[in-house]
């Protein structure tokens, strides 16, 4: 596989991860406190229902297992994030972990060394995710 094919192969994974992160944010938002549990197969099933084109591309490019693995790692990151957050702020937010918190943990815990592929993927989609989350959850004035 040449570099061009590798880059083209990443696009479906990035698109599906953006959809998964937005879905999880919606699920978190629906809870009074805490965050939704991340079960990769269930996220995939929900995305097949709500973002079928995104998941169809993942399947077409043979990235299903990589996507499931990436979702699982994302779930692990959400689980360890509270250990890195200010306790008072975390409790005031009703035990919610936000995407910005995850970006902080990725750098603070040096995921760029321990899991560079995951780190690179998340950082590459972070600007788009932040913009979409801001659009979806900001309070209009």
C-alpha positions as CSV (number, residue, x, y, z in Angstrom):
1,X,0.0,0.0,0.0
2,X,1.5,3.4,-1.0
3,X,1.3,6.6,1.0
4,X,-1.6,7.9,-1.0
5,X,-3.7,4.8,-0.3
6,X,-2.8,5.0,3.4
7,X,-4.0,8.6,3.6
8,X,-7.1,7.8,1.6
9,X,-7.7,4.9,4.0
10,X,-7.6,7.2,7.0
11,X,-10.5,9.4,5.8
12,X,-13.3,6.8,6.5
13,X,-11.8,6.1,9.9
14,X,-11.6,9.8,10.8
15,X,-15.2,10.4,9.6
16,X,-16.5,7.4,11.6
17,X,-14.6,8.5,14.7
18,X,-16.1,12.0,14.5
19,X,-19.5,10.5,14.3
20,X,-18.8,8.2,17.2
21,X,-17.5,11.0,19.4
22,X,-20.6,13.1,18.6
23,X,-22.9,10.2,19.3
24,X,-21.1,9.7,22.7
25,X,-21.5,13.4,23.5
26,X,-25.2,13.1,22.8
27,X,-25.4,10.1,25.1
28,X,-23.5,11.9,27.8
29,X,-25.7,14.9,27.5
30,X,-28.8,12.8,28.0
31,X,-27.4,11.6,31.4
32,X,-27.9,13.7,34.5
33,X,-24.4,12.8,35.7
34,X,-21.5,10.8,34.6
35,X,-20.7,9.6,31.1
36,X,-22.1,6.8,28.9
37,X,-20.3,3.5,28.9
38,X,-18.4,2.9,25.7
39,X,-19.1,-0.5,24.2
40,X,-17.5,-0.5,20.8
41,X,-19.9,-3.0,19.1
42,X,-22.9,-1.0,20.4
43,X,-21.4,2.2,19.1
44,X,-20.9,0.6,15.7
45,X,-24.5,-0.7,15.6
46,X,-25.8,2.8,16.5
47,X,-23.7,4.4,13.8
48,X,-24.9,1.8,11.3
49,X,-28.4,3.1,12.0
50,X,-27.7,6.8,12.3
51,X,-24.6,7.4,10.1
52,X,-24.8,4.4,7.6
53,X,-22.6,6.0,4.9
54,X,-19.8,6.7,7.4
55,X,-19.7,3.1,8.5
56,X,-20.2,1.7,5.0
57,X,-16.9,3.4,4.1
58,X,-15.2,1.9,7.1
59,X,-16.4,-1.6,6.1
60,X,-15.5,-1.0,2.4
61,X,-11.9,-0.1,3.3
62,X,-11.6,-3.1,5.7
63,X,-11.3,-0.8,8.7
64,X,-14.0,-2.4,10.9
65,X,-11.7,-4.0,13.4
66,X,-9.4,-0.9,13.6
67,X,-12.5,1.3,14.1
68,X,-13.7,-1.0,17.0
69,X,-10.2,-1.0,18.5
70,X,-10.1,2.8,18.2
71,X,-13.5,3.2,19.9
72,X,-12.3,0.8,22.7
73,X,-9.2,3.0,23.3
74,X,-11.4,6.1,23.2
75,X,-13.5,4.5,25.9
76,X,-10.4,3.7,28.0
77,X,-9.3,7.3,27.7
78,X,-12.7,8.5,28.9
79,X,-12.4,6.1,31.9
80,X,-8.9,7.3,33.0
81,X,-9.6,11.0,32.3
82,X,-11.2,11.8,35.8
83,X,-7.9,10.8,37.4
84,X,-6.2,13.7,35.6
85,X,-8.9,16.3,36.2
86,X,-9.4,18.8,39.1
87,X,-11.7,16.9,41.5
88,X,-13.8,20.0,42.4
89,X,-14.4,21.0,38.8
90,X,-15.1,17.4,37.8
91,X,-17.7,17.0,40.6
92,X,-19.2,20.4,39.8
93,X,-19.7,19.2,36.2
94,X,-21.7,16.2,37.5
95,X,-18.9,13.8,36.9
96,X,-18.9,14.6,33.2
97,X,-15.7,14.2,31.0
98,X,-15.7,16.6,28.1
99,X,-13.8,16.4,24.8
100,X,-11.4,19.2,25.9
101,X,-10.7,17.1,29.0
102,X,-9.7,14.2,26.9
103,X,-7.3,16.4,24.8
104,X,-5.7,17.6,28.0
105,X,-5.2,14.0,29.2
106,X,-3.8,12.9,25.9
107,X,-1.0,15.4,26.3
108,X,-0.6,15.2,30.1
109,X,-0.3,11.4,30.1
110,X,1.9,11.5,27.0
111,X,-0.3,9.3,24.8
112,X,1.8,10.6,21.9
113,X,4.5,8.2,23.2
114,X,2.4,5.4,24.5
115,X,-0.2,5.2,21.7
116,X,1.0,7.4,18.8
117,X,-1.4,6.2,16.2
118,X,-4.5,6.9,18.4
119,X,-3.0,10.2,19.5
120,X,-2.4,11.3,15.9
121,X,-5.9,10.3,14.9
122,X,-7.7,12.1,17.7
123,X,-5.5,15.2,17.3
124,X,-6.1,15.3,13.5
125,X,-9.9,15.4,14.0
126,X,-10.0,17.5,17.2
127,X,-10.6,20.9,15.5
128,X,-13.6,19.5,13.6
129,X,-14.9,17.7,16.7
130,X,-14.6,20.8,18.8
131,X,-16.4,22.9,16.2
132,X,-19.2,20.4,15.9
133,X,-19.6,20.1,19.6
134,X,-19.6,23.9,20.0
135,X,-22.3,24.2,17.4
136,X,-24.4,21.4,18.9
137,X,-24.1,22.2,22.6
138,X,-23.5,26.0,22.8
139,X,-26.2,28.2,24.3
140,X,-27.5,30.7,21.7
141,X,-27.5,34.3,22.9
